[in-house]
Amino acid sequence: MYDHKTGRYINGEKTFETFNQARAHQWKCEKCERTFSKFPDLKKHKNDDHAY
């Protein structure tokens, strides 16, 4: 989401200068808090690193 007052992009609790930076941190793993730009990458990370 773009904040017109500050001129920055807001993604959750973080703010970014550019849209590309905000997009790169769109999806977040709940266990290790690593961020991903694509949901399939997050899903693969969870299966590879956190599956029991």
Secondary structure, 3 states (H helix, E strand, C coil): CEECCCCEEEECCEEECCHHHHHHCCEECCCCCCEECCHHHHHHHHHHHCCC
